[in-house]
């Protein structure tokens, strides 16, 4: 799996390249990339199959639900593709806000009113944006947050409910996450039991319930001391669990360790409140279990392909009593095997295909309950008196919201998952709640499909369930369809009349369960039952306390726009964050389209300029002539010795590069600076030579050990011919050549060498190509840009020497004795 999202074309190419099939026919896909600037005639030359095959056209971008957004064309001819692309190519995917703005005319004309109800992370900001759109467009848009029941807006839109006047919503949700006291210590517990537990012994149920929980399985899955192992590198989920632990005032984190078989044993960093802590990560389950015997819960984030094996392995350890399986799509046959083994071992399974469960003030599984703002808003940091069980993880979050607003809060909640064969059932958890003194009423959110709700009916009738139960089965709208309807969950399909939501709701009501007339009234029924229990004294509401505080995560605060922070470093040459790599403002596709070459890319990345064609060609020529100068020079020599010593490519290359300096290869910058200073000061070449001789300094870029005026360096001659032919002006080069005439008259080998030539010619290019101001050109000389030409060019040669030595299989180098003069001090001689 890719660690970073990739495009569809790239993914298919990788599959074709690296996954070899044994079939006789290789199913290679054909594709052609189209942009707004595509030359269709050229495209047909390159891909003639476009005229003979049925075509599919779609954006090769990371866009979800391309089909639902109308971004896929199927079974088209080439002309059909062109017609399909015409209104779409290069256009931005339309979002709801833009759609309202673009179609505000028709919306006003038809007097459309929009109702929005939103929850989840940072929902206030989304509501604020929608409200602003309504004000700017003049379209009536009513926005509601979690204070409004999620289906209440339907009744408002149909005129069956009054539309309340909503106060302005806050711009973000983070204001109550900040620790106003300034204390950095772990917050004191807001309370240690539910609102009603202090009166548990005083108020007895109406009639004694029969034993309910199957032998071997515990009625209490989680406590304030529960410890878990998390299977999978789910760092965000683990951090959410630790934040929940901290805000619940737990003494220690609930996550003892993680298991991730794709890396070695190591430690992973997390936050515990404001402090950083380390949680061990193990490669195998056995080590994690052996080192953490206190763990009795496994949270399994393994994929559907490995969830079965990892869960079966876990059940071999007697210490594990509860397993949550998050993955969906596990084959039903394997799920039934898991359930059978779990029953034998006395293990409770939550899932598969679940978000998990939560016990306020004690423990939460993974991402249950949402982000921290939702945890606090739903008062999940302390226990209440109401326990619930649901199939849907998303709807369990809505139950958290409803129960927190209509009662004293949630005691425990579990989402058993939407598969046809869940690891634990509604009845399993309802019976646990029945045997838990702190639970005073039970809420069940069922759905269409299956017959599990009928077991609750029997439990109530037979006296096994005596606590008040509020239940609603979702999916009553299925009766409005003439054919069978499959809802989102695998098990949400009625195969017979008794499995419909309407039939189950009726049966529950007849059994004595509190059933609302619609989901819209679920909160009202819960509140009514709760208030009745309060009136009878079964629940004694405790005084609410301010929620504990936890430091806000930096990335979230930045997303909300609450903080700003100076960047660790800045860059202005490259940006890889978007759909396409950009060099100094130029997309990589444009770099290739305009055939800029290595010289053009170097101009973008080094100088942030689009250099003239002749300048790019000159840079490439410089790289070619400096690529290598034989094995005898110090840099190549070092590289060869390292290669023969068995060192790797990078180490050998680095060894050679470290020899570059004023004495070897590093004269480009020095020559450019020295000749520029002399030329700019106005002294004539003869004065410059005499001045350097008087000061006892070498003229950088002058002189060669082998080449001379009589044996010229052809590299210099090639560059000189090109520069004289293409550069608009070469005043500094002319000056350097005059200096060469003077120095070679004294000694034939005091020629303008390749370093000196490239140095002065580069100065002429920077100053006179028209891309740089004089100040910019001088700055690049001062900061050492020219030596980069030699380093980059010579790296090619060094790598060549490394590969050559490896290819020749040369052994360890030892310098011969007869090439070393051993000169010892006299007093050390015999």
PAKOL-268721 format. One record per residue: x, y, z of N, C-alpha, C in turn; residue in one letter. Coordinates in steps of 0.2 Angstrom, whole numbers, plus 5000, padded with zeros to 4 digits. Example, Ala and Ser with C-alpha at 12.3 -4.5 7.8 and 13.67 -1.06 7.14 Angstrom:
<rs>
506649725039506249785039506649845039a
506449895035506849955036506450005039s
</rs>
This chain:
<rs>
500449945000500050005000500450065000x
500250114997500650174996500650215003x
501150245005501150285011500950355009x
500950375003500750435001500250424995x
499750464995499250454989499550464983x
499350424978499650424971499050424966x
499250454960498750454955498550384952x
497950374949497750304946498250284941x
498450324937498950304931499650274935x
499850314939500450294943500350224946x
499850214949499650154953499650094948x
499350104942499250054937499950034934x
500350084933500950074930501450034935x
501350044942501750014947501549934947x
500849924947500549864947500849824941x
500849854935501049814929501749804929x
502149844932502849844932503149784937x
502849784943503049744948502649684950x
502049674947501649614948501649574942x
501949524941501949484935501449424936x
500949424931500449374931500749314927x
500449254928500549194925500149174919x
499649224918499149214912499449224906x
499149194901499449194894499449264891x
498849304893498749374891498949414896x
499349464895499549514899499049574899x
498649584904498149634904498449704905x
498849734900499049804901498549854899x
498449904903498049954901498350004897x
497950034893498250084888497950154891x
498350204890498050274893498450324889x
498150384888498350444885498250504890x
498750544892498650594896498450664892x
497850694894497650754891497650814895x
497850874893497850934896497550984892x
497451044895497151094891497551114884x
498151104884498551124879498751064874x
498451004875498550944871498450954864x
498950934860498950934852498650874850x
497950874848497650804847497950774841x
498150804836498450774830499050734833x
499550764837500150734839499950674844x
499350684848499150634852498950564848x
498650574843498350524838498950484835x
499550524834500150494831500450444836x
500450474842500750434848500250374850x
499650384850499150334852498650314847x
498750284841498250274836497650234838x
497750194844497250154846496650194849x
496750254850496150304852495550304847x
495750284840495250284835494850224835x
495150174837494850104836494550074843x
494550104848494350074855493850114858x
493450084862492950114866493350144872x
493250204874493650244879493250264885x
493650264890493450294897493850354898x
493550404901493850464902493650494909x
494250504913494150534920494750564922x
494650614927495250644930495650604933x
496350604932496850564935497050604941x
496550614946496750654952496450614958x
496650644964496450614970495750644972x
495250624968494550654969494150594971x
493850594977493350544979492750544975x
492350494975491750484972491650524965x
492150504960492150534954491550514950x
491250454951490650434947490050474950x
489950484956489450524959489450594957x
490050624956490150694954490150704946x
489950654943489950654935490650664932x
491150634935491850644932492050584929x
491650544927491850484923491450474917x
491750474911491350454905491550384902x
491050344900491150274899490950264892x
491350214888491150194882491050244877x
491550284876491550344872491950334866x
491850374860492250374855492750434856x
493250444852493650504853493350564853x
492850574848492450634848492050644854x
491750584856491450594863491850614868x
492450594869492950614874493050684873x
493150714867493250784866492650824869x
492050804867491450834869491350834877x
491550774880491550764887492050814891x
492550824888493150854891493050934891x
492650954885492651024884492351064890x
491751044893491551084899491851074906x
492351024906492550994912493351004913x
493751004907494451004908494751064911x
495051064916495351124919494951154924x
494251134925493851164929493851134936x
493751174941493751154948493151114950x
493251064954492751024956492251064961x
491551064959491151114962490951084969x
491051124975490851114981490151144983x
489851124988489151154990489151224990x
489651254993489651334994489651364987x
490151334983490151364976489551354972x
489251294973488651274969488151324971x
488051344977487551384979487651454976x
488251474976488451544973488351544965x
488551484962488451484955487751484953x
487251444957486551434955486151474959x
486351534962485951574966485351604963x
485351614956484851634952484251594952x
484351524950483751484950483551464957x
483951464962483751444968483251504971x
483451564969482951624971482351614967x
482451604961481851604957481351554959x
481551494961481051444964480951444971x
481151494974481051514982481351454986x
481951434985482151374988482451394995x
482251355000482551375007482951315009x
483551325011484051275013484151265020x
484151205023484151185030484851145031x
485251165035485851125036485951105044x
486051045045486251025051486950985051x
487351005055488050985055488350965062x
488750915062489150895068489850885066x
490250855071490850825069491450885070x
492050865069492550915070492450985067x
492551035071492551105069491851115065x
491351085067490751095064490451165064x
490651205069490451275069490751315064x
491351305062491651345056491251325050x
491051265048490651245043489951285043x
489651285049488951315049489051395048x
489651425051489751495050489751505042x
490151465039490251475031489551475028x
489151425029488551415026488051475028x
488151495034487751555036487951625032x
488551625031488851685027488651685020x
488651625017488351615010487651635010x
487251615015486551635014486451715015x
486851745019486851815019487051855013x
487651825010487851865004487451854998x
487151794997486751774991485951794992x
485751804998485051824999484651754999x
484951704999484551635000484451615007x
483851605009483751585016484051515018x
484551525022484951465024484851455032x
484551405034484551395042485051345044x
485451365048486051315050485951295058x
486051235059485951205066486551155067x
486751155073487251115076487051055080x
487451035084487250975088486750985093x
486551045094486051065099485351045096x
485351035090484751015086484750935084x
484250905085484150835083484350825076x
484650775073484950775067484350775061x
483750745063483250745058482750795059x
482850835064482350895065482250935060x
482850945056482750995050482250975045x
482150905044481650885040480950905041x
480750905048480150925050480051005049x
480651035050480651115049480551125042x
480851085037480751105030480051085028x
479751035031479051015028478551055032x
478751105037478251145040477951115046x
478151055048477851015054478251035060x
478751075060479151095066479251175065x
479251205071479351275070480151285069x
480351335066481051355065481351395071x
481751375075481951415081482451465078x
482451515082482951575081483551555084x
484051535080484751515083485151575084x
485551575090486051625091486651615087x
487051665086487651655081488051605084x
488351555079488751505082489451525082x
489851495086490551515087490951495081x
491451535080491851525074492251455074x
492351435080492751365080492551335087x
492751275087492551235093493151225098x
493651265098494251245102494251285108x
493751335109493851385115493851345122x
493451295122493451255129493951205130x
494451205125494951155126495551185129x
495551245130496151275133496151275141x
496651265144496751265151496751335154x
496151365156496151435159496551445165x
496651385169496951395175497751405175x
497951385169498651385168499051325171x
498751285175499051225178499251175173x
499851145174500051095169499951025172x
499651015178499650955181499050915179x
499050855180498450815178497850835181x
497250845178496650875182496350825187x
496150845192495850805197495150775194x
495050715196494350685194493750725195x
493350735190492750775191492250735195x
492250665195491850625199492050555198x
491950515202492250445202491650395200x
491050415200490550365198489950405194x
489450365192488950395188488550445193x
488050485190487650525194487250485199x
487050415197486650385201486950325206x
487550315205487850255208487850265216x
487850325218487850345225487250315229x
486750315225486050285227485950215225x
486350185223486250115220485950065225x
486150075231485950025236485250045239x
485050105238484450135241483850115237x
483950115230483350105226483450045222x
483049995224483049925221482549925214x
482749885209482349885204481649855205x
481149865201480449845202480449765203x
480749725200480749655201481449635199x
481649575203482349545202482449515195x
482949535192483049505186483449435186x
483349395181483649325181484349335179x
484749285181485449295178485449295171x
485949335168485849345161486549335157x
487149355160487749355156487949285155x
488149265149488449195149489049185153x
489049125155489649105160490349115156x
490849145159491449145156491549215154x
491049255152491149325149490949375155x
491349425156491249475161490749525159x
490349545164489849595163490149665163x
490749675165491149735165491749725160x
491649765155492249755150492749805151x
492649865154493149915154493049945161x
493649975164493650005170494150065170x
494250105175494750155175495450125175x
495550065175496250035175496349985169x
495849985165495949945159496549965155x
496949915153497549925148497349885142x
497649915136497449885130498149885126x
498149845121498649835116498349855109x
498649895105498349925099498749885093x
498349845089498749815083498649865077x
499249885075499249935069499549995071x
499850025066500150095068499650155067x
499150155071498650205071498850255076x
499250295075499550345080498950395081x
498550415076498050465078497550435083x
497350375081496850345086497150335093x
497750315093498050305100498150375104x
498250425100498350495103497650515106x
497150505102496450515104496250475110x
496450415111496350375117496750405123x
497350425122497750455127497450525130x
497150565125496850625127496250615131x
495850565129495250545132495450525139x
495950485140496150465147496350515151x
496750565148496950625152496350665154x
495850675150495350715152494850685156x
494950615157494550575162494950575168x
495450605169495850605175496150535177x
496250485172496550425173497250435176x
497450385180498150395183498650375177x
498550335173498950305168498650305161x
499050305156498750295149498450225148x
497950225144497550155143497950115138x
498350145134498750105129499350085132x
499450015133500149995136500649985130x
500449965124500949945119500549945113x
500949945107500649935100501049875097x
500649845092500949795089500949805081x
501549805078501549825071502149775068x
501949725064502449675062502849695056x
502749755054503149785048503749825050x
503849835056504449865058504749825064x
505349845066505649815072505449845078x
505549815084505349845091505649915091x
505249965093505450035095504950065099x
505050125100504650175105504350225100x
503650235101503350285098503150345102x
503250405100503150465105502350485104x
502050505110501450525110501350585116x
500850615116500750665121500250635127x
500450645133500050635139499950705142x
499350735140499250805142499750845139x
500150885143500650925140501350895139x
501450835142502050805142502050755136x
502750735134502850685129503050615133x
502750565130502850495133503050455127x
503350395129503550345124503050285125x
502850255120502450195120502750145116x
502950085119503350035115502850005109x
503249995104502949955098503349895097x
502949835097503249775096503149745089x
503649705087503549675080503049615080x
503049575086502549525086502149525093x
501549485093501149495098501349455104x
501749405103502049365109502449415114x
502849455111503249495115502849545119x
502349575115501949625119501549595124x
501249535123500949505129501349485135x
501949455133502349435139502649495143x
502749555140502949615143502449655147x
501849645145501249675147500649635150x
500849595155500249545157499649585160x
499649645161499149685164498549695159x
498749685152498349705147497749655146x
497149675145496549625144496149645138x
496349695135495949725129496449725123x
496149705117496549715111496149755106x
496349805103496049845098496349835092x
496049805087496349775081496149815075x
496649855073496649895067496849865061x
496949795061497249765055496749765050x
497049765043496549765038496149705037x
495649705033495249645032495649585030x
496249585027496649535025496949495031x
497149535036497549505042497149515048x
496549535048496149545055496049475058x
495849425053495649365056496249325059x
496749325056497349295058497649325065x
497649395065497849425071497449415077x
496749415075496249405081496349335084x
496349285079496449215081497049205086x
497549235084498249235088498149265094x
497749315095497649355101497249315106x
496749275103496349235108496749175111x
497349165109497749115112498049135119x
497949195120498249225127497649235131x
497649205137497149195142497049265145x
497549315145497449375148496949425144x
496849405138496349455134495649435135x
495249475137494549465138494049505133x
494349555130493949595125494349615119x
494049605113494449615107493949665103x
494149715100493749765096494149755089x
493749735084493949725077493649785073x
494049825070493849885067493749875060x
494049825056494049815049493349795047x
493149815041492549795038492749755032x
492249705030492449665024492749605025x
492749585032493049515033492549465031x
492749415027492249365025491849335031x
491149325030490749305035490949235038x
491149195034491349125036491949135041x
492449175040492949185045492649215051x
492249265050491949295056491549245061x
491249205058490849145062491349105066x
491949095062492449055066492749095072x
492849155071493049205076492549205082x
491949205081491449205086491449135090x
491449085086491449015089492049015094x
492649035092493249025096493149075102x
492949135101492849185106492349155112x
491849125110491349095114491749035119x
492149005115492548945119492948975124x
493249035122493849065126493549115131x
492849125131492549175135492749245134x
492949265127493149325125492549365122x
492449435124491949475120492249505114x
491949495109492149535103491649585101x
491949645100491549705097491849715090x
491349715086491449715078491349645075x
491549635069491949685065491549745062x
491949785058491549845055491249885060x
491749905065491449945070491950005072x
491650055075492150115077492350095084x
491950045088492150025094491650035100x
491850065105491450085111491750125115x
491350155120491650205125491350195132x
491750195137491450205144491750265147x
491250315147491450385150491850375156x
492350415157492750415163493250365164x
493250315159493650255160494050235154x
493750225148494050195143493750205136x
494050215131493750215124494150185119x
493850155114494150115109494250155103x
494950165102495150205095494850265094x
494450275089494150345087493450355089x
493250305094492550315096492450385100x
491850415098491650475102491950535098x
492350525092492550585088493150615092x
493250675089493850715092493650745099x
494150775102494050795109493550845110x
493450885105492850935107492250905107x
492150845103491450815104491450775111x
492050745113492050715119491850755125x
492050815125491850865130491150895129x
490950905123490250925122489750875124x
489950815123489450755125489550735132x
490050765136490150755143490350675144x
490750655139491050585139491650575144x
491850635147492350625152492150605159x
491550595160491250565166490650525165x
490550475169489950425168489350455169x
488850435166488150455167487750395169x
487150395167486650335170486350295164x
486550315158486150285152486750245148x
486550185147486950145143486650125136x
487050125131486750115124487150065120x
486750035115487149985110486850005104x
487250005099487050025092487449985087x
487149985081487549945076488049995073x
487850055071488250105067488650145072x
489350155070489750195074489650275073x
489450295067489250365066488650385070x
488150335071487550345074487650345082x
488150305084488350305091488550375093x
488950415089489150475091488450525091x
487950515087487350545088487050535094x
487050465096486750445103487150485109x
487750485108488150525113487850595114x
487750625108487550695109486850695111x
486350655109485650655111485650635119x
485950585121485950565128486250625133x
486750655130487050705135486650765135x
486150775130485750835131485050825134x
484950755135484250745138484350705144x
484950685146484950645153485650675156x
485850635161486450655165487050625161x
486950595155487550565151487550495150x
488050475147488150405145488550365150x
488350305152488750265156489250225152x
488950195147489350155142489050155136x
489350145130489050145124489550095119x
489150055115489550005111489250005104x
489650015099489350005092489649935090x
489149885089489349815088489549805081x
489449855076489649845069489049825065x
489149835058488549825053488549765050x
489049715051489049655047488449615049x
488349565045487849515046487949475052x
488549455054488749415060489149455064x
488949495069489349535073489649495079x
490249505081490549465086490149465093x
489849515094489349515100488749555098x
488149535101487549555099487249605103x
486649635101486249685105486149655112x
485849585112485649555118486249545123x
486849535120487449525124487549585129x
487549645125487649705129487149725133x
486449715131485949735135485949695141x
486049635141486149595147486649615152x
487249635149487749665153487549725157x
487149765153486949825156486449815162x
486049765160485549745165485849725172x
486449695172486849675178487349725180x
487349785177487749835180487449885184x
487549895190487149935195487150005192x
487650035190487750105188487250115182x
487050075178486650085172485850085175x
485550135173484850145176484350135170x
484550155164484150145158484550125152x
484250095147484650065141484250095135x
484750115130484550135124484750085119x
484350065114484550025109484350055102x
484850065098484750085091484850035086x
484249995084484349945079484249965072x
484149925068484049945061483749885057x
483549895051483249845046483749795045x
483449735045483849675044483949635050x
483949565050484149525056483549525061x
483649485066483049475071483249485078x
483849515079484149515085483649555090x
483349605087482849645092482349605095x
482149555092481549505095481849475101x
482449465102482749435108482649485114x
482749545112482549595117481849595119x
481449585115480649575116480549515121x
480949465120480849405124481149415131x
481749445131482049465137481649505142x
481249555139480849595143480249565145x
479949525141479349485143479449435148x
480049405148480249345152480549375159x
480649435159480849465165481649465166x
481949445161482749445161482949525160x
482549565158482749635157482249675161x
482449705166481949745170482049815170x
482649845168482749915167482449945161x
482250005162481850035156482350035150x
481950015144482350005138482050055133x
482350095129482150135124482450115118x
482050095113482350065106482050095100x
482350105095482150125088482550085083x
482150055078482550025073482550075067x
483050085064483150135058482950095052x
482750125047482550095040481850085039x
481450125042480650125041480550145034x
480950185031480750205024480850155019x
481150095021481150045016480450015013x
479950025017479350005015479050045010x
479350105008479150155003479350124996x
479850084996480150054990479749994988x
479749984981479349924979479849864979x
480449874979480949814979481349814985x
481749764986482149754992482649814992x
482849834998483349894998483849875003x
484449875000485049865004485349935007x
485349945013485650005016486349995017x
486750045020487450045020487749985023x
487549955029487849905032487649835028x
488149795029488049725026487449685028x
487249695035486749665037486049705037x
486049765034485549805034485049795028x
484749735028484349715022483849665025x
483149685024482649635026482549585021x
482649525023482549465019481849435020x
481449455025480749435026480449495030x
479749485030479349545033479549555040x
479749505044479849515051480549545052x
480949555047481549595048481549665046x
480949685044480849755042480849795049x
481049865048481149905054480449915057x
479949925053479249935055479049875059x
479149815057478849755061479249755068x
479849765068480249755074480049815079x
479949875076479749925081479049915084x
478649885080477949865083478049815088x
478449765087478549705092478849735098x
479349775097479649805103479149845108x
478749885104478249925108477749875111x
477549825108477049775111477349745117x
478049735117478349695123478449745129x
478349805128478449855134479049895133x
479349895128479949935127479750005125x
480050055127479850125125480150135118x
479650145113479750155106479450225103x
479850265101479650335098479250325092x
478850375090478550365083478950375077x
479550405078480050415073480650425076x
481250425072481850435075481950515078x
481550555075481450625077481250635084x
480850585087480650595093481050545098x
481650515096482050475100482250515106x
482550575105482750615111482250635116x
481650645114481050665118480850605123x
480850545120480750485123481250465129x
481850475127482450465131482350505137x
482250575136482150625141481550605146x
481050585143480450575147480550515151x
480850455149481050405153481550425159x
482050465157482550485162482250525167x
481750575165481450615170481050575175x
480750525172480250485176480750445182x
481350425180481750385184482050435190x
482150495188482350545192481750565197x
481150565195480650575199480450525204x
480650465202480550405207481150395211x
481650435210482250425215482750375212x
482650345207483150295204483750325202x
483750385200484350425198484250495202x
484850505205484950575208485450615205x
485250665201485750705197486250735202x
486850725200487350765204487550825201x
487850875205488050935202488550935197x
488450965191488850965186489551005187x
490050975185490751015186491051035180x
491451085180491751105173492151045171x
492151035164492550985161493350995162x
493750945163494450945164494650975157x
495251005157495551035151496150995149x
496350995143496850965139497151015134x
497851015134498151055129497951035122x
497851085118497651075111498151055106x
498051005102498550985097498751045092x
499351045091499651105087499351105080x
499251045077499051045070498351065070x
497951045075497251065075497151135076x
497551165081497451235082497751275076x
498151255072498351285066497851285061x
497551225060496951215055496451265057x
496251275063495751325065495951395065x
496551405063496851475063496851515069x
497051475075497051505081497751525083x
498251495080498951505081499351515075x
499951545075500351555070501051545073x
501551515068502151495071502651505065x
503251535066503751545061503951475059x
504051475052504251415049505051395051x
505151335052505851315054506351335049x
506151335042506651355037506151375031x
506451415026506051435021506351405014x
505951405009506251385003505851414997x
506151434992505851474986506051444980x
506251384979506451354973506051294971x
505751264975505351204974504751194978x
504151164975503551154979503351084977x
503351034981503050964979502350954982x
502051004985501450984989500850984985x
500851004979500251004975500150944970x
499750954965499650894961500250884956x
500650934956501250934951501850964954x
502450934953503050964956503151034952x
503351084956503551154953504251174955x
504651194950505251214950505251294949x
505351334955505351404954504751434951x
504251404952503551434949503451394943x
503851354940503651324934503551244935x
502951224932502751154933503151114929x
503251054932503751004929503550984922x
502950984921502650964914502951024909x
502951084911503151134907503851134905x
504251114911504951104910505151054904x
504750994904504850954899504550974892x
504051004892503751024886504151074882x
504451114886504951164883505651144882x
505751084884506451054883506951094886x
506851114892507351154895508051124897x
508051054897508651024899508951034906x
509551004907509851014913510051084915x
510251114910510451184911509851234913x
509351214910508751254911508451244918x
508451174920508251154927508751194932x
509451184931509951214935509751294936x
509551324930509451394931508851414935x
508351364935507751374939507951364947x
508251304948508451284955508951324958x
509451354954510051384957509951464957x
509651484952509551564951508851584951x
508351544951507651564950507551604944x
507851584939507751624932507651574927x
507351594922507351554915507851584911x
508451554911508951584907508851574899x
509251614896509251614888509451544886x
509251524880509451454878510251444878x
510551494875511351494875511651484882x
511351514887511551514894511451434896x
510951404895510751344897511251294894x
511451304887511851264884512551274886x
512751334888513451344891513551304898x
512951304902513051274908513151194907x
512751164902512851094901513551084898x
513851124894514451114892514951114897x
514851164902515351164908515351104912x
514751074913514651014916515050954913x
514950954906515250904902516050904902x
516350964902517050974902517350964909x
516950974914517250964921517050894924x
516750854920516450784922517050744925x
517650744921518150704924518850724921x
519350714924520050734922520550674924x
520350614923520750554924520750534932x
521050474933521050444940521650474944x
522150514941522650534945522550594949x
522050634948521850694952521650674959x
521650714964521550694971520850674972x
520350704969519650684970519550614967x
519750604961519550534958519950484962x
520650504964521050454968520750434974x
520450484978520150464984519550424983x
519150434978518550394976518750324975x
519250314971519450254969519650214975x
520050244980520350214986519750184990x
519250234991518650214995518250154992x
518150154985517850104982518150034983x
518850034982519249974983519249954990x
519049994995519049975002518349955004x
517949944999517249915000516749965002x
516850025002516350075004515850084999x
515250115001514650114996514750174992x
514350184987514350244982514350314986x
513950324990513850394993514550404997x
514750355001515350365005515950385000x
516050344995516650354990516550424987x
515950434985515850504981516050564986x
515750554992515950604997516650614998x
517050554999517750565000518150604994x
517850594988518150634982517950704983x
517350714984517150784984517450824990x
517650794995517950835001518650854999x
518950834993519650864991519550924987x
518950944985518851004981518951064986x
519351114983519551174987519951214983x
520251264986520651314982521251274978x
521451224980522051184976521751144971x
521151114972520951074967520151084966x
520051114960519351124957518951174960x
519251204966518851264969519051334967x
519351334961519651404959519051434955x
518551414953518051444949517851514953x
517551504959517351564963517951614964x
518551584966519051624968519351664961x
519351634956519551664949519051714947x
518351704948517851744946517951814951x
518051804957518051854962518751904960x
519251864959519951904958519951944952x
519751914946519751944940519152004940x
518651984943518052044943518352104947x
518652084953518852144957519352184953x
519852154950520352194946520052224940x
519552194937519252234931518852284933x
518452274938517952334941518352394944x
518952374946519352434949519752474944x
519752454938519952494932520752484931x
521052434935521852424933521952384927x
522452404924522552364917522852294919x
522852244914523052184916523852184918x
524252224915524952224918525052244925x
524652294927524652314934524352264938x
523852224936523552174940524052114941x
524452094936524952044937525552064941x
525752124940526252154945526052154952x
525452174953525152184960525152114963x
524952064960524852004963525551974964x
526051984960526751964961527051994967x
526952064968527152104973526952074980x
526252054980525952034986526051964987x
526451934983526551864984525951814983x
525451834979524851794979524851764972x
524551704971524451664965523851694962x
523851704955523151724952522751664951x
522251654954521751604954521451594947x
521551534944521251514937521851524932x
522451534934523051544930523451484931x
523651444926524151394927523951324927x
524351284924524151214923524751164924x
524751104927525351064928525551034921x
525051024917525250984911525151024905x
524651064904524451104898524851164898x
524951194892525351254891525151294885x
525451344884525251384878525451344871x
525851304872526051254866525651194866x
525351174872524951114872524251134875x
523851174871523251204874522751144877x
522351174882521851124885521251134880x
521051084877520551084872519851094875x
519751084881519151104885519051174885x
519651214886519551284886519451314879x
519751274874519651304867518951294865x
518651234867517951224865517451274868x
517551284875517151334878517251404875x
517851424874518051494871517651504865x
517751454860517351464854516651474855x
516351434859515551444860515451514863x
515751534868515651594872515751654867x
516251654863516351704858515851714853x
515551654851515051654846514351674849x
514151654855513451664858513351714863x
513851734867513751784872513751854869x
513251894872513251964869513852004871x
514151994876514752034878515151984883x
515851994882516351954886516852004889x
516752054892517252104894517752074899x
517452034904517952004909518351944906x
518051904901518451854898519051884894x
518851944890519351974887519952004891x
519752024897520252044902520651994904x
520351934905520751874908521251844902x
521051854896521451834891522051874890x
521951944891522551984891523051974897x
522751954903523151934908523551864906x
523251824903523551754900524151774896x
524051824891524651844887525251864891x
525151894896525651924900526051864904x
525551824907525851764911526251714907x
525951694901526251644897526951674894x
526951734894527651764891528151754896x
527951744903528451724908528551654908x
528051614908528151544908527551514904x
527651464900527151434895526551404898x
526651374904526051344907525651384911x
525751454912525351494916524751514911x
524351474909523851484905523151494909x
522651524905522051524909521751454908x
521651424914521451354914520651344914x
520451284914519751274914519351304919x
519651304925519251334931519251414930x
519751444928519751514927519351534922x
519351494916518951514911518151514912x
517951454916517251454917517051504922x
517551524927517351574932517251644929x
517651664924517651734921517051734916x
516951674912516451674907515751674911x
515651644917515051644920514851714923x
515351744925515251814927514951854921x
515251844915515051884909514351864908x
514151794908513451774907512951804912x
513151804918512651834923512551904922x
513151944921513052014920512752034914x
512751994908512552024902512051984898x
511751924902511251884898510551924899x
510451974903509852004903509351974909x
509551924912509151894917509251924924x
509851954925510051974932510252044932x
510152074938510352144939511152134941x
511552194940512252184942512252164950x
511852184954511852164961511752094962x
511252064958511051994958511651954956x
511951974950512551934948513151934953x
513251994956513851994961513651954967x
513051954969512851914975512951834973x
512751814967512851744966513651724966x
514051774964514751754964515051754971x
514751804975514951804982514751744986x
514151714985513951664989514151594987x
514651594982514951524980514551484975x
514151514971513751474966514151444961x
514751474959515051444953515451384955x
515651374961516051314962515551254962x
514851264962514351214961514451184955x
514651224949514651194943515251134943x
515751154946516351104946516151044950x
515751054956515551004961515050954957x
514550984954514050944950514350904944x
514750944940515050904935515550854937x
516050864942516450814944516150754947x
515550764950515250714953515050654948x
514950674942514850624937515450584936x
515950614936516650574935516750534941x
516650554947516850514953516450454953x
515750464951515350404951515550354946x
515750384940516050334935516650294938x
517050334941517650294944517450244949x
516950254953516750204958516450144954x
515950154949515650104946516250064942x
516750094939517250064936517650014940x
517850044946518149994951517749934953x
517149944954516649894956516649844950x
516549874944516549824938517149784937x
517749814938518349784938518549734944x
518149744949518249704955518949714958x
519149774958519749794961519749784969x
520349754971520349734978520649794982x
520749784989520949844993521649874991x
521649934990522249974988522749984994x
523349964992523949984997524450014993x
524650074995525150114991525850074992x
526250064986526850034986527350074990x
527850034993528350054997528850104993x
528950074987529450114983529250174981x
528650194982528350264980528350304986x
528550284992528550324998529250345000x
529450405001530050425004530050425012x
530350375015530350375022530950415025x
530750475028531250515030531150525038x
531550485042531550485049532050535052x
531850565058532350605062532950565063x
533550605063534250575064534250535070x
533950565076534050525082533750455082x
533250445078532950385077533350335073x
533850355069534150305065534650265069x
534950205067535350165070536050195071x
</rs>
